[in-house]
């Protein structure tokens, strides 16, 4: 099932609230990180993004819990706009290419 950007944003808000991070990390900050990531090396950009995230979750040691956290942030990466994609998200780009193949 495709998610909406609003659903992804709500999942992020809930995660930030669950970990009492609302004053340290905002949805807008995450959106800015994603939007301003460069397209030079997508793998490097994703690594930089993940390092920023891990700074906020250093105390989490349970791997299942970490996986749930990372899944929320990966959804953000895939659904929020990127400047390098002309303001589109990777999810929108995939949908665009899929519709062209039909």
C-alpha atoms as a printed R data frame, in Angstrom:
    type eleno elety resid chain resno      x      y       z
1   ATOM     1    CA   UNK     A     1  0.000  0.000   0.000
2   ATOM     2    CA   UNK     A     2  1.277  3.440  -0.928
3   ATOM     3    CA   UNK     A     3  1.549  5.875   1.928
4   ATOM     4    CA   UNK     A     4  0.870  9.544   1.723
5   ATOM     5    CA   UNK     A     5  3.466 12.154   2.604
6   ATOM     6    CA   UNK     A     6  1.132 13.217   5.432
7   ATOM     7    CA   UNK     A     7  1.115  9.678   6.883
8   ATOM     8    CA   UNK     A     8  4.912  9.601   6.790
9   ATOM     9    CA   UNK     A     9  5.055 13.007   8.455
10  ATOM    10    CA   UNK     A    10  2.640 11.843  11.168
11  ATOM    11    CA   UNK     A    11  4.768  8.726  11.777
12  ATOM    12    CA   UNK     A    12  7.813 10.964  12.205
13  ATOM    13    CA   UNK     A    13  5.949 13.287  14.594
14  ATOM    14    CA   UNK     A    14  4.859 10.300  16.673
15  ATOM    15    CA   UNK     A    15  8.397  8.925  16.779
16  ATOM    16    CA   UNK     A    16  9.820 12.281  17.884
17  ATOM    17    CA   UNK     A    17  7.150 12.500  20.573
18  ATOM    18    CA   UNK     A    18  7.677  8.901  21.743
19  ATOM    19    CA   UNK     A    19 11.376  9.622  22.262
20  ATOM    20    CA   UNK     A    20 10.810 13.127  23.681
21  ATOM    21    CA   UNK     A    21 12.800 14.707  20.872
22  ATOM    22    CA   UNK     A    22 10.349 17.414  19.791
23  ATOM    23    CA   UNK     A    23 12.562 20.173  21.228
24  ATOM    24    CA   UNK     A    24 15.762 18.774  19.710
25  ATOM    25    CA   UNK     A    25 14.627 17.520  16.325
26  ATOM    26    CA   UNK     A    26 11.706 18.727  14.245
27  ATOM    27    CA   UNK     A    27  9.886 17.425  11.195
28  ATOM    28    CA   UNK     A    28 11.002 20.560   9.382
29  ATOM    29    CA   UNK     A    29 14.646 19.901  10.230
30  ATOM    30    CA   UNK     A    30 14.405 16.382   8.818
31  ATOM    31    CA   UNK     A    31 12.686 17.736   5.712
32  ATOM    32    CA   UNK     A    32 15.474 20.309   5.312
33  ATOM    33    CA   UNK     A    33 18.185 17.650   5.621
34  ATOM    34    CA   UNK     A    34 16.480 15.612   2.926
35  ATOM    35    CA   UNK     A    35 15.640 18.504   0.627
36  ATOM    36    CA   UNK     A    36 19.162 19.907   0.737
37  ATOM    37    CA   UNK     A    37 21.001 16.612   0.279
38  ATOM    38    CA   UNK     A    38 23.091 16.607  -2.877
39  ATOM    39    CA   UNK     A    39 22.678 14.163  -5.716
40  ATOM    40    CA   UNK     A    40 26.435 13.807  -6.291
41  ATOM    41    CA   UNK     A    41 26.574 10.478  -4.514
42  ATOM    42    CA   UNK     A    42 23.185  9.252  -3.264
43  ATOM    43    CA   UNK     A    43 24.815  6.541  -1.159
44  ATOM    44    CA   UNK     A    44 27.043  9.081   0.581
45  ATOM    45    CA   UNK     A    45 24.092 11.385   1.159
46  ATOM    46    CA   UNK     A    46 22.059  8.580   2.719
47  ATOM    47    CA   UNK     A    47 25.006  7.749   4.996
48  ATOM    48    CA   UNK     A    48 25.278 11.397   6.110
49  ATOM    49    CA   UNK     A    49 21.534 11.454   6.740
50  ATOM    50    CA   UNK     A    50 21.680  8.258   8.810
51  ATOM    51    CA   UNK     A    51 24.604  9.594  10.876
52  ATOM    52    CA   UNK     A    52 22.564 12.698  11.724
53  ATOM    53    CA   UNK     A    53 19.676 10.499  12.835
54  ATOM    54    CA   UNK     A    54 21.800  8.155  14.949
55  ATOM    55    CA   UNK     A    55 23.066 11.115  16.980
56  ATOM    56    CA   UNK     A    56 19.546 11.443  18.379
57  ATOM    57    CA   UNK     A    57 19.071  7.738  19.114
58  ATOM    58    CA   UNK     A    58 22.438  6.735  20.597
59  ATOM    59    CA   UNK     A    59 20.844  5.342  23.743
60  ATOM    60    CA   UNK     A    60 18.684  2.865  21.802
61  ATOM    61    CA   UNK     A    61 20.458 -0.503  21.931
62  ATOM    62    CA   UNK     A    62 17.646 -2.869  20.950
63  ATOM    63    CA   UNK     A    63 18.076 -3.776  17.274
64  ATOM    64    CA   UNK     A    64 14.355 -4.258  16.638
65  ATOM    65    CA   UNK     A    65 13.671 -0.839  18.084
66  ATOM    66    CA   UNK     A    66 16.460  0.695  15.983
67  ATOM    67    CA   UNK     A    67 15.040 -0.949  12.886
68  ATOM    68    CA   UNK     A    68 11.623  0.594  13.557
69  ATOM    69    CA   UNK     A    69 13.238  4.005  14.024
70  ATOM    70    CA   UNK     A    70 15.253  3.690  10.826
71  ATOM    71    CA   UNK     A    71 12.211  2.572   8.865
72  ATOM    72    CA   UNK     A    72 10.455  5.826   9.761
73  ATOM    73    CA   UNK     A    73 13.456  7.863   8.609
74  ATOM    74    CA   UNK     A    74 13.863  5.825   5.428
75  ATOM    75    CA   UNK     A    75 10.203  6.489   4.636
76  ATOM    76    CA   UNK     A    76 10.908 10.185   5.169
77  ATOM    77    CA   UNK     A    77 13.833  9.982   2.746
78  ATOM    78    CA   UNK     A    78 11.664  8.260   0.150
79  ATOM    79    CA   UNK     A    79  8.522 10.410   0.502
80  ATOM    80    CA   UNK     A    80  9.833 13.915   1.240
81  ATOM    81    CA   UNK     A    81 11.010 16.176  -1.597
82  ATOM    82    CA   UNK     A    82 14.638 16.431  -2.659
83  ATOM    83    CA   UNK     A    83 16.035 19.575  -4.276
84  ATOM    84    CA   UNK     A    84 18.189 17.399  -6.527
85  ATOM    85    CA   UNK     A    85 15.004 15.751  -7.865
86  ATOM    86    CA   UNK     A    86 13.435 19.114  -8.738
87  ATOM    87    CA   UNK     A    87 11.362 19.096  -5.558
88  ATOM    88    CA   UNK     A    88 10.048 15.581  -6.057
89  ATOM    89    CA   UNK     A    89 10.505 12.608  -3.752
90  ATOM    90    CA   UNK     A    90 12.128  9.324  -4.796
91  ATOM    91    CA   UNK     A    91  8.679  7.716  -4.431
92  ATOM    92    CA   UNK     A    92  7.195 10.243  -6.886
93  ATOM    93    CA   UNK     A    93 10.033  9.606  -9.330
94  ATOM    94    CA   UNK     A    94  9.447  5.845  -9.222
95  ATOM    95    CA   UNK     A    95  5.709  6.376  -9.784
96  ATOM    96    CA   UNK     A    96  6.492  8.673 -12.725
97  ATOM    97    CA   UNK     A    97  8.765  6.081 -14.350
98  ATOM    98    CA   UNK     A    98  6.262  3.276 -13.720
99  ATOM    99    CA   UNK     A    99  3.480  5.240 -15.399
100 ATOM   100    CA   UNK     A   100  5.680  5.875 -18.454
101 ATOM   101    CA   UNK     A   101  6.282  2.132 -18.861
102 ATOM   102    CA   UNK     A   102  2.561  1.396 -19.078
